[in-house]
Amino acid sequence: MKLEPIRKGTLENGIRLVTEHIPSVRSVCIGFWLLGGSRIEKSEESGISHFIEHMLFKGTGSRSAYDIAKEIDSLGGHLDAFTSKEYTCLLATVLDEHLPKALDILTDQLKNSLFSEQEVERERKVILEEIKMIEDTPDEYVHDMCIQQFWPQQAMGRSIIGSRENVRGFTKNDLEAYFQNNFLPGQMIVAAAGNLDHDYIFDLLQEKNLFSLRPKNGQSISWAPPTAHHQILHFPRKLEQIHICMLIEGLPQNHELRFSGYLMNAILGGGMSSRLFQKIREQRGLAYAVFSSFSAFQDTGLVSIYAGTCPESLKDAVSVILEELTILQDEKVSEEELQNAKNQLKGNLMLGLESTANRMSKLARQEMYFGRNFSFNEILSQIESVTSENLRELARKLFGPKKYSLTSLGEIKGQDWPPK
């Protein structure tokens, strides 16, 4: 019997399962995606989803933290988790023959984690060290600071990891209560890609009876679109470089111009041949690292531009960035440059197909944001349909005067910065 490559189903408890059968590989990547993330947290809860993510590795009724690590290592597999603004994911990658064991470990973590007092206190120290690590990494920290200024006093602007005050204050009861109230089957997607059988995974999950005692349908998630604030701020710190982060409100996941956005990013700062890399680094020598990125969420998005430069070159680097944004609004991208960007994007997509983890993530995110899977041919068609006029239309929509926030971090001496 020929198996369908991509299949979907819904378990009795409301969990959605979406799988992709890839017979040419020997591995399987499976992930449990819990919708919500940091953007549904109240101010006093900020960082709690990330804390819970850590606690899922700290022991269950039948496995210690060491047992979890030892079992997955003994399979030659990889166990991981991450929290974003709109979801938390717990995932494992193993050989196909070890899928039942990996599923047993993952469901045990989600169903039976203990949140013991001792482990909570130990992990609290770990997360506080993680906060210090981010603050000691200025190119990462400046992005966090810029987002906080871009979406001030809003969940989308707060750090996913939370504040020191919150991390120090979370108790075992806080973590357990939030987990029980928010990590619900009606808000969960299980995605898997690799050498697998959809029905086999479906039956295994039914047997695990995951979250059987919780409501079938989780509370509906209410997305409140964030309000952007545009300002220019500098934060002094004794560093050798000035780290610059510019944020511009972008496109949500389902926007009709999203493929224009992906191509614009490739042209603007998405690679070594991009305009910002060539003009700021290669032609002017103003920075070692410079790039742009497009991030999309349920109801909004971000265009992010980063550069690290010396204090004396700060104004020049910012001027080049603003000049390139203006050029994209005023002039059409050449057909050659547009086709090169299309080839770059298609190449990246093709290379991504060789990873079961990437394909699993693609399944989950498309189910989450669109409720269906887009074939590779559909995506290629969307990329090829973008015109240079589409790019100019998008640039005029996004990059108008005073539509950006700029945050700089470092030590400035004798300069009139930030500009008034």
Contacts in CASP RR format, 6 or more apart in sequence:
PFRMAT RR
TARGET T0000
AUTHOR 0000-0000-0000
METHOD contacts of the structure
MODEL  1
MKLEPIRKGTLENGIRLVTEHIPSVRSVCIGFWLLGGSRIEKSEESGISH
FIEHMLFKGTGSRSAYDIAKEIDSLGGHLDAFTSKEYTCLLATVLDEHLP
KALDILTDQLKNSLFSEQEVERERKVILEEIKMIEDTPDEYVHDMCIQQF
WPQQAMGRSIIGSRENVRGFTKNDLEAYFQNNFLPGQMIVAAAGNLDHDY
IFDLLQEKNLFSLRPKNGQSISWAPPTAHHQILHFPRKLEQIHICMLIEG
LPQNHELRFSGYLMNAILGGGMSSRLFQKIREQRGLAYAVFSSFSAFQDT
GLVSIYAGTCPESLKDAVSVILEELTILQDEKVSEEELQNAKNQLKGNLM
LGLESTANRMSKLARQEMYFGRNFSFNEILSQIESVTSENLRELARKLFG
PKKYSLTSLGEIKGQDWPPK
3 21 0 8 1.000
3 23 0 8 1.000
3 197 0 8 1.000
3 198 0 8 1.000
4 21 0 8 1.000
4 198 0 8 1.000
5 20 0 8 1.000
5 21 0 8 1.000
5 22 0 8 1.000
6 18 0 8 1.000
6 19 0 8 1.000
6 20 0 8 1.000
6 21 0 8 1.000
6 363 0 8 1.000
6 373 0 8 1.000
7 18 0 8 1.000
7 19 0 8 1.000
7 21 0 8 1.000
7 198 0 8 1.000
8 16 0 8 1.000
8 17 0 8 1.000
8 18 0 8 1.000
8 19 0 8 1.000
8 367 0 8 1.000
9 16 0 8 1.000
9 17 0 8 1.000
9 18 0 8 1.000
9 198 0 8 1.000
9 202 0 8 1.000
10 16 0 8 1.000
10 17 0 8 1.000
11 17 0 8 1.000
11 185 0 8 1.000
11 202 0 8 1.000
11 205 0 8 1.000
11 206 0 8 1.000
11 210 0 8 1.000
12 206 0 8 1.000
12 216 0 8 1.000
13 185 0 8 1.000
13 186 0 8 1.000
13 209 0 8 1.000
13 210 0 8 1.000
13 211 0 8 1.000
13 212 0 8 1.000
13 214 0 8 1.000
13 216 0 8 1.000
14 185 0 8 1.000
14 186 0 8 1.000
14 188 0 8 1.000
14 216 0 8 1.000
14 217 0 8 1.000
15 185 0 8 1.000
15 186 0 8 1.000
15 188 0 8 1.000
15 189 0 8 1.000
15 190 0 8 1.000
15 205 0 8 1.000
15 210 0 8 1.000
15 211 0 8 1.000
16 186 0 8 1.000
16 188 0 8 1.000
16 189 0 8 1.000
16 190 0 8 1.000
16 367 0 8 1.000
17 189 0 8 1.000
17 190 0 8 1.000
17 191 0 8 1.000
17 192 0 8 1.000
17 198 0 8 1.000
17 201 0 8 1.000
17 202 0 8 1.000
17 205 0 8 1.000
18 189 0 8 1.000
18 190 0 8 1.000
18 191 0 8 1.000
18 192 0 8 1.000
18 363 0 8 1.000
18 364 0 8 1.000
18 367 0 8 1.000
18 373 0 8 1.000
19 191 0 8 1.000
19 192 0 8 1.000
19 193 0 8 1.000
19 196 0 8 1.000
19 198 0 8 1.000
19 201 0 8 1.000
19 363 0 8 1.000
20 192 0 8 1.000
20 193 0 8 1.000
20 194 0 8 1.000
20 359 0 8 1.000
20 360 0 8 1.000
20 363 0 8 1.000
21 194 0 8 1.000
21 195 0 8 1.000
21 196 0 8 1.000
21 197 0 8 1.000
21 198 0 8 1.000
22 193 0 8 1.000
22 194 0 8 1.000
22 195 0 8 1.000
22 356 0 8 1.000
22 359 0 8 1.000
23 195 0 8 1.000
25 194 0 8 1.000
25 195 0 8 1.000
25 356 0 8 1.000
26 95 0 8 1.000
26 96 0 8 1.000
26 195 0 8 1.000
27 93 0 8 1.000
27 94 0 8 1.000
27 95 0 8 1.000
27 96 0 8 1.000
27 194 0 8 1.000
27 195 0 8 1.000
27 356 0 8 1.000
28 93 0 8 1.000
28 94 0 8 1.000
28 95 0 8 1.000
28 96 0 8 1.000
28 99 0 8 1.000
28 102 0 8 1.000
28 192 0 8 1.000
28 193 0 8 1.000
28 194 0 8 1.000
28 195 0 8 1.000
28 196 0 8 1.000
28 356 0 8 1.000
29 91 0 8 1.000
29 92 0 8 1.000
29 93 0 8 1.000
29 192 0 8 1.000
29 193 0 8 1.000
29 194 0 8 1.000
29 356 0 8 1.000
29 357 0 8 1.000
29 359 0 8 1.000
29 360 0 8 1.000
30 91 0 8 1.000
30 92 0 8 1.000
30 99 0 8 1.000
30 102 0 8 1.000
30 103 0 8 1.000
30 106 0 8 1.000
30 190 0 8 1.000
30 191 0 8 1.000
30 192 0 8 1.000
30 201 0 8 1.000
30 360 0 8 1.000
31 89 0 8 1.000
31 90 0 8 1.000
31 91 0 8 1.000
31 92 0 8 1.000
31 106 0 8 1.000
31 190 0 8 1.000
31 191 0 8 1.000
31 192 0 8 1.000
31 360 0 8 1.000
31 364 0 8 1.000
32 89 0 8 1.000
32 90 0 8 1.000
32 91 0 8 1.000
32 106 0 8 1.000
32 110 0 8 1.000
32 188 0 8 1.000
32 189 0 8 1.000
32 190 0 8 1.000
33 87 0 8 1.000
33 88 0 8 1.000
33 89 0 8 1.000
33 188 0 8 1.000
33 189 0 8 1.000
33 190 0 8 1.000
33 191 0 8 1.000
33 364 0 8 1.000
33 368 0 8 1.000
34 87 0 8 1.000
34 88 0 8 1.000
34 89 0 8 1.000
34 90 0 8 1.000
34 182 0 8 1.000
34 183 0 8 1.000
34 187 0 8 1.000
34 188 0 8 1.000
35 86 0 8 1.000
35 87 0 8 1.000
35 187 0 8 1.000
35 188 0 8 1.000
35 189 0 8 1.000
35 221 0 8 1.000
35 368 0 8 1.000
36 49 0 8 1.000
36 86 0 8 1.000
36 87 0 8 1.000
36 88 0 8 1.000
36 182 0 8 1.000
36 187 0 8 1.000
36 221 0 8 1.000
37 49 0 8 1.000
37 83 0 8 1.000
37 84 0 8 1.000
37 85 0 8 1.000
37 86 0 8 1.000
37 87 0 8 1.000
37 88 0 8 1.000
37 160 0 8 1.000
38 46 0 8 1.000
38 47 0 8 1.000
38 49 0 8 1.000
38 50 0 8 1.000
38 83 0 8 1.000
38 84 0 8 1.000
38 85 0 8 1.000
38 155 0 8 1.000
38 158 0 8 1.000
38 159 0 8 1.000
38 160 0 8 1.000
38 162 0 8 1.000
39 85 0 8 1.000
39 86 0 8 1.000
39 155 0 8 1.000
39 156 0 8 1.000
39 223 0 8 1.000
39 297 0 8 1.000
40 155 0 8 1.000
40 182 0 8 1.000
40 221 0 8 1.000
40 222 0 8 1.000
41 47 0 8 1.000
41 48 0 8 1.000
41 49 0 8 1.000
41 155 0 8 1.000
41 158 0 8 1.000
42 155 0 8 1.000
43 153 0 8 1.000
43 155 0 8 1.000
43 158 0 8 1.000
44 166 0 8 1.000
45 166 0 8 1.000
45 178 0 8 1.000
46 155 0 8 1.000
46 158 0 8 1.000
46 159 0 8 1.000
46 162 0 8 1.000
46 163 0 8 1.000
46 166 0 8 1.000
47 158 0 8 1.000
47 159 0 8 1.000
47 160 0 8 1.000
47 161 0 8 1.000
47 162 0 8 1.000
47 163 0 8 1.000
47 166 0 8 1.000
47 167 0 8 1.000
48 166 0 8 1.000
48 170 0 8 1.000
48 174 0 8 1.000
48 175 0 8 1.000
48 178 0 8 1.000
49 83 0 8 1.000
49 88 0 8 1.000
49 160 0 8 1.000
49 178 0 8 1.000
49 182 0 8 1.000
50 83 0 8 1.000
50 88 0 8 1.000
50 127 0 8 1.000
50 160 0 8 1.000
50 161 0 8 1.000
50 162 0 8 1.000
51 123 0 8 1.000
51 124 0 8 1.000
51 127 0 8 1.000
51 167 0 8 1.000
51 170 0 8 1.000
51 175 0 8 1.000
52 88 0 8 1.000
52 175 0 8 1.000
52 178 0 8 1.000
52 179 0 8 1.000
52 183 0 8 1.000
53 81 0 8 1.000
53 82 0 8 1.000
53 83 0 8 1.000
53 88 0 8 1.000
53 90 0 8 1.000
54 123 0 8 1.000
54 126 0 8 1.000
54 127 0 8 1.000
55 113 0 8 1.000
55 115 0 8 1.000
55 119 0 8 1.000
55 120 0 8 1.000
55 123 0 8 1.000
55 175 0 8 1.000
56 81 0 8 1.000
56 90 0 8 1.000
56 109 0 8 1.000
56 110 0 8 1.000
56 113 0 8 1.000
57 65 0 8 1.000
57 68 0 8 1.000
57 69 0 8 1.000
57 79 0 8 1.000
57 81 0 8 1.000
57 109 0 8 1.000
58 65 0 8 1.000
58 113 0 8 1.000
58 114 0 8 1.000
58 115 0 8 1.000
58 116 0 8 1.000
58 119 0 8 1.000
58 122 0 8 1.000
58 123 0 8 1.000
59 65 0 8 1.000
59 67 0 8 1.000
59 68 0 8 1.000
59 109 0 8 1.000
59 113 0 8 1.000
59 114 0 8 1.000
59 116 0 8 1.000
59 119 0 8 1.000
60 68 0 8 1.000
60 108 0 8 1.000
60 109 0 8 1.000
60 111 0 8 1.000
60 112 0 8 1.000
60 113 0 8 1.000
60 114 0 8 1.000
61 108 0 8 1.000
61 112 0 8 1.000
61 114 0 8 1.000
62 108 0 8 1.000
62 112 0 8 1.000
63 71 0 8 1.000
63 105 0 8 1.000
63 108 0 8 1.000
65 119 0 8 1.000
68 79 0 8 1.000
68 105 0 8 1.000
68 109 0 8 1.000
69 79 0 8 1.000
71 101 0 8 1.000
71 105 0 8 1.000
72 78 0 8 1.000
72 79 0 8 1.000
72 92 0 8 1.000
72 94 0 8 1.000
72 102 0 8 1.000
72 105 0 8 1.000
75 94 0 8 1.000
75 95 0 8 1.000
75 98 0 8 1.000
75 101 0 8 1.000
75 102 0 8 1.000
76 94 0 8 1.000
76 95 0 8 1.000
76 98 0 8 1.000
77 92 0 8 1.000
77 93 0 8 1.000
77 94 0 8 1.000
77 95 0 8 1.000
77 98 0 8 1.000
77 102 0 8 1.000
78 92 0 8 1.000
78 93 0 8 1.000
78 94 0 8 1.000
79 91 0 8 1.000
79 92 0 8 1.000
79 102 0 8 1.000
79 105 0 8 1.000
79 106 0 8 1.000
80 90 0 8 1.000
80 91 0 8 1.000
80 92 0 8 1.000
81 88 0 8 1.000
81 89 0 8 1.000
81 90 0 8 1.000
81 91 0 8 1.000
82 88 0 8 1.000
82 89 0 8 1.000
83 89 0 8 1.000
83 160 0 8 1.000
84 160 0 8 1.000
85 156 0 8 1.000
85 160 0 8 1.000
85 297 0 8 1.000
86 297 0 8 1.000
86 298 0 8 1.000
86 368 0 8 1.000
87 368 0 8 1.000
88 183 0 8 1.000
89 364 0 8 1.000
90 106 0 8 1.000
90 109 0 8 1.000
90 110 0 8 1.000
91 106 0 8 1.000
91 357 0 8 1.000
91 360 0 8 1.000
92 102 0 8 1.000
92 105 0 8 1.000
92 106 0 8 1.000
93 356 0 8 1.000
93 357 0 8 1.000
94 101 0 8 1.000
94 102 0 8 1.000
96 194 0 8 1.000
96 195 0 8 1.000
96 196 0 8 1.000
99 196 0 8 1.000
99 201 0 8 1.000
100 204 0 8 1.000
103 201 0 8 1.000
103 204 0 8 1.000
103 205 0 8 1.000
103 208 0 8 1.000
104 208 0 8 1.000
107 205 0 8 1.000
107 208 0 8 1.000
107 210 0 8 1.000
110 183 0 8 1.000
110 210 0 8 1.000
110 211 0 8 1.000
111 208 0 8 1.000
111 210 0 8 1.000
111 211 0 8 1.000
113 179 0 8 1.000
115 172 0 8 1.000
115 175 0 8 1.000
115 176 0 8 1.000
115 179 0 8 1.000
116 172 0 8 1.000
117 172 0 8 1.000
120 170 0 8 1.000
120 171 0 8 1.000
120 172 0 8 1.000
120 175 0 8 1.000
124 167 0 8 1.000
124 168 0 8 1.000
124 170 0 8 1.000
127 161 0 8 1.000
127 167 0 8 1.000
128 164 0 8 1.000
128 167 0 8 1.000
128 168 0 8 1.000
130 161 0 8 1.000
131 161 0 8 1.000
131 162 0 8 1.000
131 164 0 8 1.000
131 167 0 8 1.000
134 140 0 8 1.000
134 141 0 8 1.000
134 144 0 8 1.000
134 161 0 8 1.000
135 141 0 8 1.000
138 237 0 8 1.000
138 239 0 8 1.000
138 241 0 8 1.000
138 243 0 8 1.000
138 409 0 8 1.000
138 410 0 8 1.000
139 243 0 8 1.000
139 289 0 8 1.000
139 306 0 8 1.000
139 308 0 8 1.000
141 243 0 8 1.000
141 409 0 8 1.000
142 243 0 8 1.000
142 244 0 8 1.000
142 245 0 8 1.000
142 306 0 8 1.000
142 407 0 8 1.000
142 408 0 8 1.000
142 409 0 8 1.000
143 245 0 8 1.000
143 304 0 8 1.000
143 306 0 8 1.000
144 159 0 8 1.000
145 235 0 8 1.000
145 245 0 8 1.000
145 407 0 8 1.000
145 409 0 8 1.000
146 245 0 8 1.000
146 246 0 8 1.000
146 247 0 8 1.000
146 304 0 8 1.000
146 405 0 8 1.000
146 406 0 8 1.000
146 407 0 8 1.000
147 156 0 8 1.000
147 157 0 8 1.000
147 247 0 8 1.000
147 302 0 8 1.000
148 157 0 8 1.000
148 158 0 8 1.000
148 159 0 8 1.000
149 229 0 8 1.000
149 231 0 8 1.000
149 233 0 8 1.000
149 405 0 8 1.000
149 407 0 8 1.000
150 157 0 8 1.000
150 228 0 8 1.000
150 229 0 8 1.000
150 230 0 8 1.000
150 247 0 8 1.000
150 302 0 8 1.000
150 405 0 8 1.000
151 157 0 8 1.000
151 226 0 8 1.000
151 227 0 8 1.000
151 228 0 8 1.000
151 229 0 8 1.000
152 229 0 8 1.000
154 226 0 8 1.000
154 227 0 8 1.000
155 226 0 8 1.000
156 226 0 8 1.000
156 297 0 8 1.000
156 300 0 8 1.000
157 226 0 8 1.000
161 167 0 8 1.000
180 214 0 8 1.000
181 219 0 8 1.000
182 219 0 8 1.000
183 211 0 8 1.000
184 211 0 8 1.000
184 214 0 8 1.000
184 215 0 8 1.000
184 217 0 8 1.000
184 218 0 8 1.000
184 219 0 8 1.000
185 210 0 8 1.000
185 211 0 8 1.000
185 214 0 8 1.000
185 215 0 8 1.000
185 216 0 8 1.000
185 218 0 8 1.000
186 215 0 8 1.000
186 216 0 8 1.000
186 217 0 8 1.000
186 218 0 8 1.000
187 218 0 8 1.000
187 219 0 8 1.000
187 221 0 8 1.000
188 211 0 8 1.000
189 364 0 8 1.000
189 367 0 8 1.000
189 368 0 8 1.000
190 201 0 8 1.000
190 205 0 8 1.000
191 360 0 8 1.000
191 361 0 8 1.000
191 363 0 8 1.000
191 364 0 8 1.000
191 367 0 8 1.000
192 201 0 8 1.000
192 360 0 8 1.000
192 363 0 8 1.000
193 356 0 8 1.000
193 357 0 8 1.000
193 359 0 8 1.000
193 360 0 8 1.000
193 363 0 8 1.000
194 356 0 8 1.000
194 359 0 8 1.000
223 298 0 8 1.000
223 299 0 8 1.000
225 299 0 8 1.000
225 300 0 8 1.000
226 300 0 8 1.000
228 249 0 8 1.000
228 405 0 8 1.000
229 405 0 8 1.000
230 402 0 8 1.000
230 403 0 8 1.000
230 404 0 8 1.000
230 405 0 8 1.000
231 405 0 8 1.000
231 406 0 8 1.000
232 405 0 8 1.000
232 406 0 8 1.000
232 407 0 8 1.000
232 418 0 8 1.000
232 419 0 8 1.000
233 405 0 8 1.000
233 406 0 8 1.000
233 407 0 8 1.000
233 408 0 8 1.000
233 418 0 8 1.000
234 407 0 8 1.000
234 408 0 8 1.000
234 409 0 8 1.000
234 410 0 8 1.000
234 412 0 8 1.000
234 417 0 8 1.000
234 418 0 8 1.000
235 407 0 8 1.000
235 408 0 8 1.000
235 409 0 8 1.000
235 410 0 8 1.000
236 410 0 8 1.000
236 411 0 8 1.000
236 412 0 8 1.000
237 409 0 8 1.000
237 410 0 8 1.000
237 411 0 8 1.000
238 410 0 8 1.000
238 411 0 8 1.000
239 409 0 8 1.000
239 410 0 8 1.000
239 411 0 8 1.000
240 310 0 8 1.000
241 308 0 8 1.000
241 309 0 8 1.000
241 310 0 8 1.000
241 410 0 8 1.000
242 308 0 8 1.000
242 309 0 8 1.000
242 310 0 8 1.000
242 311 0 8 1.000
242 314 0 8 1.000
242 408 0 8 1.000
242 409 0 8 1.000
242 410 0 8 1.000
242 411 0 8 1.000
242 412 0 8 1.000
243 306 0 8 1.000
243 307 0 8 1.000
243 308 0 8 1.000
243 408 0 8 1.000
243 409 0 8 1.000
243 410 0 8 1.000
244 305 0 8 1.000
244 306 0 8 1.000
244 307 0 8 1.000
244 308 0 8 1.000
244 309 0 8 1.000
244 314 0 8 1.000
244 317 0 8 1.000
244 318 0 8 1.000
244 321 0 8 1.000
244 406 0 8 1.000
244 407 0 8 1.000
244 408 0 8 1.000
245 304 0 8 1.000
245 305 0 8 1.000
245 306 0 8 1.000
245 406 0 8 1.000
245 407 0 8 1.000
245 408 0 8 1.000
246 304 0 8 1.000
246 305 0 8 1.000
246 306 0 8 1.000
246 318 0 8 1.000
246 321 0 8 1.000
246 404 0 8 1.000
246 405 0 8 1.000
246 406 0 8 1.000
246 407 0 8 1.000
247 302 0 8 1.000
247 303 0 8 1.000
247 304 0 8 1.000
247 305 0 8 1.000
247 404 0 8 1.000
247 405 0 8 1.000
247 406 0 8 1.000
247 407 0 8 1.000
248 302 0 8 1.000
248 303 0 8 1.000
248 305 0 8 1.000
248 398 0 8 1.000
248 399 0 8 1.000
248 403 0 8 1.000
248 404 0 8 1.000
248 405 0 8 1.000
249 300 0 8 1.000
249 301 0 8 1.000
249 302 0 8 1.000
249 303 0 8 1.000
249 398 0 8 1.000
249 403 0 8 1.000
250 294 0 8 1.000
250 296 0 8 1.000
250 300 0 8 1.000
250 301 0 8 1.000
250 302 0 8 1.000
250 303 0 8 1.000
250 398 0 8 1.000
251 257 0 8 1.000
251 258 0 8 1.000
251 261 0 8 1.000
251 294 0 8 1.000
251 296 0 8 1.000
251 301 0 8 1.000
251 394 0 8 1.000
251 398 0 8 1.000
252 296 0 8 1.000
252 297 0 8 1.000
252 298 0 8 1.000
252 299 0 8 1.000
252 300 0 8 1.000
252 301 0 8 1.000
253 296 0 8 1.000
253 297 0 8 1.000
253 298 0 8 1.000
253 369 0 8 1.000
253 370 0 8 1.000
254 369 0 8 1.000
254 370 0 8 1.000
255 296 0 8 1.000
257 390 0 8 1.000
257 393 0 8 1.000
257 394 0 8 1.000
257 397 0 8 1.000
258 296 0 8 1.000
259 382 0 8 1.000
259 383 0 8 1.000
259 385 0 8 1.000
259 386 0 8 1.000
260 386 0 8 1.000
260 390 0 8 1.000
260 391 0 8 1.000
260 393 0 8 1.000
260 394 0 8 1.000
261 294 0 8 1.000
261 391 0 8 1.000
261 394 0 8 1.000
262 294 0 8 1.000
262 345 0 8 1.000
262 383 0 8 1.000
263 338 0 8 1.000
263 341 0 8 1.000
263 342 0 8 1.000
263 345 0 8 1.000
263 383 0 8 1.000
263 386 0 8 1.000
263 391 0 8 1.000
264 294 0 8 1.000
264 328 0 8 1.000
264 391 0 8 1.000
264 394 0 8 1.000
264 395 0 8 1.000
265 292 0 8 1.000
265 293 0 8 1.000
265 294 0 8 1.000
265 303 0 8 1.000
266 274 0 8 1.000
266 341 0 8 1.000
266 344 0 8 1.000
266 345 0 8 1.000
267 274 0 8 1.000
267 275 0 8 1.000
267 328 0 8 1.000
267 333 0 8 1.000
267 337 0 8 1.000
267 338 0 8 1.000
267 341 0 8 1.000
267 391 0 8 1.000
268 274 0 8 1.000
268 275 0 8 1.000
268 276 0 8 1.000
268 292 0 8 1.000
268 305 0 8 1.000
268 324 0 8 1.000
268 325 0 8 1.000
268 328 0 8 1.000
269 275 0 8 1.000
269 276 0 8 1.000
269 277 0 8 1.000
269 290 0 8 1.000
269 291 0 8 1.000
269 292 0 8 1.000
269 305 0 8 1.000
270 277 0 8 1.000
270 291 0 8 1.000
270 292 0 8 1.000
270 293 0 8 1.000
271 277 0 8 1.000
271 291 0 8 1.000
271 344 0 8 1.000
273 340 0 8 1.000
273 344 0 8 1.000
274 291 0 8 1.000
274 292 0 8 1.000
275 324 0 8 1.000
275 327 0 8 1.000
276 290 0 8 1.000
276 291 0 8 1.000
276 292 0 8 1.000
276 305 0 8 1.000
276 307 0 8 1.000
276 320 0 8 1.000
276 321 0 8 1.000
276 324 0 8 1.000
277 290 0 8 1.000
277 291 0 8 1.000
279 320 0 8 1.000
279 324 0 8 1.000
280 286 0 8 1.000
280 287 0 8 1.000
280 290 0 8 1.000
280 307 0 8 1.000
280 317 0 8 1.000
280 320 0 8 1.000
280 321 0 8 1.000
281 287 0 8 1.000
281 288 0 8 1.000
281 290 0 8 1.000
284 316 0 8 1.000
284 320 0 8 1.000
286 307 0 8 1.000
286 309 0 8 1.000
286 313 0 8 1.000
286 316 0 8 1.000
286 317 0 8 1.000
286 320 0 8 1.000
287 307 0 8 1.000
287 308 0 8 1.000
287 309 0 8 1.000
287 313 0 8 1.000
287 317 0 8 1.000
288 308 0 8 1.000
289 306 0 8 1.000
289 307 0 8 1.000
289 308 0 8 1.000
290 305 0 8 1.000
290 306 0 8 1.000
290 307 0 8 1.000
290 308 0 8 1.000
290 317 0 8 1.000
291 305 0 8 1.000
291 306 0 8 1.000
292 303 0 8 1.000
292 304 0 8 1.000
292 305 0 8 1.000
292 306 0 8 1.000
293 302 0 8 1.000
293 303 0 8 1.000
293 304 0 8 1.000
294 301 0 8 1.000
294 302 0 8 1.000
294 303 0 8 1.000
294 304 0 8 1.000
295 301 0 8 1.000
295 302 0 8 1.000
295 304 0 8 1.000
298 369 0 8 1.000
303 398 0 8 1.000
305 321 0 8 1.000
307 317 0 8 1.000
307 321 0 8 1.000
308 317 0 8 1.000
309 317 0 8 1.000
311 410 0 8 1.000
311 411 0 8 1.000
311 412 0 8 1.000
311 413 0 8 1.000
311 415 0 8 1.000
314 408 0 8 1.000
314 412 0 8 1.000
314 415 0 8 1.000
314 417 0 8 1.000
315 415 0 8 1.000
315 417 0 8 1.000
318 406 0 8 1.000
325 395 0 8 1.000
325 399 0 8 1.000
325 400 0 8 1.000
325 404 0 8 1.000
326 399 0 8 1.000
328 391 0 8 1.000
328 392 0 8 1.000
328 395 0 8 1.000
328 399 0 8 1.000
329 392 0 8 1.000
329 395 0 8 1.000
329 396 0 8 1.000
329 399 0 8 1.000
329 400 0 8 1.000
331 392 0 8 1.000
332 388 0 8 1.000
332 389 0 8 1.000
332 391 0 8 1.000
332 392 0 8 1.000
333 341 0 8 1.000
333 388 0 8 1.000
333 391 0 8 1.000
333 392 0 8 1.000
334 388 0 8 1.000
335 388 0 8 1.000
338 386 0 8 1.000
338 387 0 8 1.000
338 388 0 8 1.000
338 391 0 8 1.000
342 383 0 8 1.000
342 384 0 8 1.000
342 386 0 8 1.000
345 383 0 8 1.000
346 380 0 8 1.000
346 383 0 8 1.000
349 376 0 8 1.000
349 379 0 8 1.000
349 380 0 8 1.000
352 358 0 8 1.000
352 359 0 8 1.000
353 359 0 8 1.000
353 376 0 8 1.000
363 373 0 8 1.000
366 372 0 8 1.000
366 373 0 8 1.000
366 374 0 8 1.000
367 373 0 8 1.000
406 418 0 8 1.000
408 417 0 8 1.000
408 418 0 8 1.000
END
